Amino acid sequence: MNIIASRPDRRPHAVVIGSGFGGLAAAVRLGARGYRVTVLERLGQLGGRARVFRQDGFTFDAGPTIVTAPQLFEELWTLCGRRMADDVSLRAMTPFYRLRFDDGTAFDVSDDEAAMRAEVARLSPGDVEGYERFMRLSAELCRLGFEELGDASFASLADMARVAPALVRFGVWRSVYAAVALHMKDERLRTAFSFHPLLIGGDPFRASAIYALIPHLERRWGVHWAMGGTGRLVDGLAGLIGSQGGSIRLHADVAAILAEGGRARGVRLASGETIPAEIVVSNADSAWTYRALLGAEPRRRWTDRKLERASSSMGLFVWYFGTKRRFEDVGHHTILLGPRYRGLLRDIFRRKVLAPDVSLYLHRPTATDPTMAPSGCDAFYVLAPVPNLQGEIDWRVAAEPLRRRIAQRLHETVLPGFEAEIVTSRMLTPLDFRDDLLAWRGAGFGLEPVLTQSAWFRPHNRSEELEGLYLVGAGTHPGAGLPGVLSSARVLDRLVPHAHALV
């Protein structure tokens, strides 16, 4: 699919490299600010990590499967004078998800405060008061970290210094796990309220306590499913870009960002074609942007040496499969926790070895949306966090044994006998993230979200290396996850001059 503007357009030109949610949102925002926008996508479909696999009548969202803070999407439609509900239908999840601990205990997470207190009391009556204290902390962290700072630019160290007292007051030097452990004693509850950094590529035992904002973010704005799949959001944003007179080109592999006089001047494609532009926005992996696309330019901060020393997020192993019958006892979102928590994460993030045990996220979209599979069938996606490619794992050999171990775990827990019902299947490993998505080290979420790689310490939304170059997506501020990448595009409203200023 190519969407091409139908008539000459003399507005200042902005090129967006990559069509993940960060890139698509950036394109919409730049279009609203008066730019003629061209989105360049190297693959044959839009979405980046949010692309869609369709096979044998099943639809599999490759990456994101939940929508939180939906107002960030709605704002993009509003910028175009349209209603999101006319293009995409969001369904609120109740409960948000179910955690299943290794001992078989289940714990349902929702926005019902009374139900949540009852769930906590069922596991550990003595922790109810501590749970409520933690949720008050989560609310304060959400106000600070998401509502106030989520779209702040952090373009200078002074921006960091300005918010440092508040960050210190809330103890963000602690890990998320440590922040939870201050309030709750039951290890199951400590796990239930600290695992969230894994959703954005972080180790709960290392990620800054600022990310303890996620439980309140979920409670306040809910967890939603886009009917028809996350790909419907991608298609909707593509439609907005087209309505603004923007262009989308598929199979457009950017080989280099062109520079002259210390300023971005456009891009060169692998085909040799050059595309001039006044503004360049990279939604590619931030390390790839600097190492590959800007490799010929001198870099002051994000040198190869600095990037080599940086810590990357974990990798992801994802198995998509469809069954010829439905498993009605399985909810839309289930998190299956293994026998170890701290030890498993140490194996993934520090030792970078495949552990003998697994913890899994199981997605069954057909619990809510039967259109994702043929009639009477179920679509599934099971994800296991694994080491990135810094580990010495040969995924060409290791993938199938890991898939079998995951299948055994699912059979023993929530899907007995399911393998006999499978009619379609495919896998993704960190090699696919590296080769298809150009994710450095095969990491699923860019740089690891530790304190020293957050806010000002993360690659800036306005590049420190080249005037006129901007970064969006998981690898820049504020980080991964749909709210993060959409907020990274929102930051551009503070940084990119309006197009009329360039005329």
ABEGO torsion letter per residue (X at the ends): XBBBBABBBABBBBBBBEABAAAAAAAAAAAAAGBBBBBBBABABBGEAABBBBBGGBBBBABBABBBGAAAAAAAAAAAGBBAAAABBBBBBOBABBBBBAAGBBBBBBABAAAAAAAAAAABAAAAAAAAAAAAAAAAAAAAAAAAAAABAGABAAAAAAAAAAAAAAGAABBAAAAAAAABABAAAAAAAAAAAAAAGBBAAABBAAAAAAAAAAAAAEBBBBBGEAAAAAAAAAAAAAAAGBBBBBGBBBABBBBBGGBBAEBBBAAGBBBBBABBBBABBAAAAAAAAAAABBBAABBAAAAAABBBBBBBBBBBBBBABBBAABBABBBBBBABAAAAAAAAAAAGBBBABBBBBBBBAAAABAAABBBGBBBBBBBBBBBBAABBBBAAAAAAAAAAAAAAAAAABABBGAAAABABBBBBBAAAAAAAAGBBGGBAAEBBBBAAABEAABBBABBAABBGBBBBEAABOAEBEAAAAAAAAAAAAAABBBAAAAX
